[in-house]
């Protein structure tokens, strides 16, 4: 079997392996990234020649799309709008790979709806770790209602109760709503303005300070159970709920 055929066979979906679609204009970068992800246990596909990215998404139903952010002909807002048409539990995550490292470019990407933004050149081991973080499963169902889980946190959305192990973590209603939103979007950075709009509502008259206060209160409540570091401040951007990074 030729090397090209071996690569094609290795990249085909296998069982319950998480599926990744790479949209990359540079063939060498594409092959290198594909090889690293396949070795890490992912099923990886790429665009066919001349294929529209939305057709590729519908073809492969990927869990994650790794997009060359400067890929010619792709309108990011159209792509994200297509993804947002899916149910939250079925929506593919979107990671940008970009040459631009300015604060403006990164913030704009997150505001459009990216789940992660990676600046080139990147370390392959770090990138694979970030892929795993973005794809970390967070939602489950039980016979008693809807639950959301993240690391040690388990939230009952029916009874409005947060658990760490066997312990109930008391939260105020707005703190609960804020944490519930972040648990539904783990590893993703949100600006204060986005959190105000999504948690408090676009008609709310409170300012961004309300986000800071509720984040601090929620972090303090989680810290009593050894989970305060999950609520992370991303300097100059906003906040995210993420696994503790070394």
C-alpha positions, -999 to +999 in steps of 0.1 A: +000+000+000+014+034-009+021+061+017-008+082+003-032+052+006-020+045+041-027+081+051-062+080+036-069+047+054-056+060+087-077+092+085-110+074+079-136+075+107-131+047+132-158+037+156-165+064+182-133+085+174-139+122+174-141+135+139-121+166+128-123+184+095-092+204+085-096+233+062-061+244+054-047+261+023-011+249+027-007+212+018+024+207+039+008+222+070-023+201+063-004+168+061+016+176+092-015+185+112-035+155+099-007+131+109-004+145+144-042+143+150-045+108+135-016+096+158-035+112+187-065+090+180-088+113+160-105+106+127-094+134+103-108+145+069-099+174+046-117+193+019-118+177-015-105+198-044-130+226-051-154+215-024-174+240-005-167+239+032-204+238+041-208+207+019-178+191+037-194+198+071-226+182+060-207+153+045-185+145+075-206+158+104-173+167+123-171+174+160-144+200+153-135+222+123-099+235+122-100+264+099-072+283+082-086+317+093-071+333+061-085+306+038-095+324+005-132+324-003-145+314+031-168+339+048-165+333+085-199+347+094-216+324+069-197+294+083-206+302+119-242+309+110-243+274+094-230+258+125-253+278+148-283+262+129-275+230+147-287+220+182-261+230+208-254+194+216-247+186+180-229+218+169-194+214+156-167+233+175-146+258+155-109+265+159-091+291+139-055+288+128-042+323+121-011+343+112-025+373+131-018+376+168-031+411+176-056+416+203-081+430+178-080+399+156-083+375+185-111+393+201-130+397+168-126+359+162-141+351+196-169+376+192-178+360+159-183+327+177-150+308+176-143+282+202-106+287+201-080+308+183-045+295+176-017+318+164+009+304+140+035+291+144+021+266+169+035+237+188+019+204+176+017+188+211+001+220+225-023+222+196-034+186+201-039+193+238-061+223+229-081+201+205-088+177+233-098+205+256-123+219+231-138+185+224-141+175+261-176+162+265-198+182+289-234+172+286-253+141+297-289+132+303-305+114+332-340+101+338-346+128+364-340+157+340-312+176+323-277+176+338-245+194+327-211+183+338-177+198+337-147+182+355-159+179+391-189+201+386-224+186+381-254+209+376-290+198+378-309+223+355-342+210+367-337+215+404-312+244+399-286+227+420-248+225+416-229+196+431-192+189+436-191+153+446-218+148+473-217+185+483-242+211+472-226+245+462-249+273+472-252+300+445-274+331+440-298+328+410-276+351+387-244+332+397-262+299+388-273+313+355-238+326+347-221+293+356-248+273+337-241+293+305-203+288+309-208+251+315-226+249+282-197+266+265-166+252+282-131+263+271-145+293+252-137+329+261-165+354+264-162+392+268-181+409+296-205+424+269-213+389+255-220+376+290-243+405+298-262+399+266-265+361+269-270+358+307-286+391+318-304+398+285-299+424+259-324+447+275-306+447+309-294+480+322-266+466+344-230+473+333-200+451+329-191+454+366-220+430+373-202+403+354-170+409+374-189+407+407-208+376+399-177+359+385-158+367+418-187+354+439-190+322+419-153+316+419-152+320+457-181+295+461-163+270+439-130+276+457-145+262+489-147+229+471-113+231+453-128+242+420-122+280+420-095+278+393-120+266+367-133+301+364-105+318+346-098+354+337-083+359+303-065+392+304-078+419+280-106+395+267-130+383+294-137+350+311-139+313+304-147+280+322-117+257+316-097+228+330-068+240+351-038+246+329-002+241+341 
